[in-house]
Amino acid sequence: MASDELDASRGDSVIFRTEAVALCSEGIQQQLVQTAELLLKVDVRVFVAFSEPSSSDAGFLRSFRAALYVLEDQGIEVFFVGTLSQKLGRNLRSVLERSVSGLMVSPRALGLGDKYGAYNPVKFETGVKMLSEAIHEHRKVVVMEDVKTTWQRDVLQGIPFHAFSGSISGSQVIV
């Protein structure tokens, strides 16, 4: 499934959150593929999301990139939880730019608090620029996760994200 097909209105979805290192396990990859095949039979899409890897040495990054391609080849879209900031390091950022379907970003990561008017304008502007680059230059899908309030949703309407994940979203389940 192409990343540009991600649409919250297309039915139910399950997002499996895991550590990046777990994705390098062939056993975990096989379990994810089998689960995705079973759930697809009942029109439930499977996504995998991971946070920043604890290692960025060359051997790990090769293994990690290969694991991401295996999952993608099996129709499982893989998302990085965070932004493609310069803090990631050049090699890790390069792997993410080339190998993940998209990004999952929380309002807090963009400087938006839960209450109306609670936000950090500098952090928000920087975050929106990074997301714009990811969307337009690297063709990444952006999922806004953990959107808790209507005010967060309203502020985020200006960002071309593809779906919400959180208490005000529809039928996503995060495991």
FENQUI-V698165 format. One record per residue. N is the residue number from 1. SS is DSSP state (A for helix, B for strand, O for the rest). PSI is psi in whole degrees, -180 to 180 (none if undefined). OMEGA is omega as a letter, one per 40 degrees, with the letter a starting at -180 (none if undefined). Layout:
((N	SS	PSI	OMEGA) (N	SS	PSI	OMEGA))
This chain:
((1	O	133	a) (2	O	147	a) (3	A	-34	a) (4	A	-3	i) (5	A	-8	a) (6	O	123	a) (7	O	122	a) (8	A	-22	a) (9	A	-5	a) (10	A	4	i) (11	O	-169	a) (12	B	156	i) (13	B	155	i) (14	B	132	i) (15	B	115	i) (16	B	121	i) (17	B	134	a) (18	B	173	i) (19	O	148	a) (20	A	-40	a) (21	A	-31	i) (22	A	-31	a) (23	A	-18	i) (24	A	-12	i) (25	O	124	i) (26	A	-33	i) (27	A	-43	i) (28	A	-43	i) (29	A	-46	a) (30	A	-41	i) (31	A	-41	i) (32	A	-42	i) (33	A	-46	i) (34	A	-42	i) (35	A	-43	i) (36	A	-42	i) (37	A	-43	i) (38	A	-45	a) (39	A	-32	i) (40	A	-29	i) (41	O	-23	i) (42	O	27	i) (43	O	37	i) (44	B	124	a) (45	B	145	a) (46	B	132	i) (47	B	152	i) (48	B	134	i) (49	B	140	i) (50	B	154	i) (51	O	180	a) (52	O	129	i) (53	O	148	i) (54	O	-15	i) (55	O	147	i) (56	O	24	i) (57	O	158	a) (58	A	-41	a) (59	A	-45	i) (60	A	-45	a) (61	A	-37	i) (62	A	-48	i) (63	A	-42	a) (64	A	-46	i) (65	A	-42	i) (66	A	-41	i) (67	A	-41	i) (68	A	-40	i) (69	A	-37	i) (70	A	-48	a) (71	A	-43	i) (72	A	-42	i) (73	A	-25	i) (74	O	7	i) (75	O	13	i) (76	O	121	i) (77	B	135	a) (78	B	132	a) (79	B	140	i) (80	B	131	i) (81	B	99	a) (82	O	-170	i) (83	O	163	i) (84	O	62	a) (85	O	162	i) (86	A	-22	a) (87	A	-17	a) (88	A	-23	a) (89	O	147	a) (90	A	-45	a) (91	A	-46	i) (92	A	-43	i) (93	A	-41	i) (94	A	-44	i) (95	A	-45	a) (96	A	-41	a) (97	A	-35	a) (98	A	-20	a) (99	A	-14	a) (100	O	153	i) (101	O	-34	a) (102	B	-169	a) (103	B	143	i) (104	B	122	a) (105	B	135	i) (106	B	156	i) (107	O	-37	i) (108	A	-38	i) (109	A	-23	i) (110	A	6	i) (111	O	16	i) (112	B	123	i) (113	O	-178	a) (114	O	-27	a) (115	O	151	i) (116	O	129	i) (117	O	-4	a) (118	O	97	i) (119	B	159	i) (120	O	106	a) (121	A	-34	i) (122	A	-47	i) (123	A	-39	i) (124	A	-47	a) (125	A	-43	i) (126	A	-45	i) (127	A	-42	a) (128	A	-38	i) (129	A	-43	i) (130	A	-42	i) (131	A	-39	i) (132	A	-42	i) (133	A	-44	a) (134	A	-41	a) (135	A	-50	a) (136	A	-36	a) (137	O	-34	a) (138	O	2	i) (139	O	46	i) (140	O	146	i) (141	B	141	i) (142	B	127	i) (143	B	123	i) (144	B	114	a) (145	B	156	i) (146	O	37	i) (147	O	113	a) (148	O	-26	a) (149	O	158	i) (150	A	-36	a) (151	A	-40	i) (152	A	-46	i) (153	A	-44	a) (154	A	-43	i) (155	A	-38	a) (156	A	-10	a) (157	O	-25	a) (158	O	-10	i) (159	O	133	a) (160	O	63	i) (161	O	168	a) (162	O	-24	a) (163	B	161	i) (164	B	153	i) (165	B	121	a) (166	O	-170	a) (167	O	-18	i) (168	O	7	i) (169	O	179	a) (170	O	-101	a) (171	O	38	i) (172	B	143	i) (173	B	129	i) (174	B	126	a) (175	O	none	none))
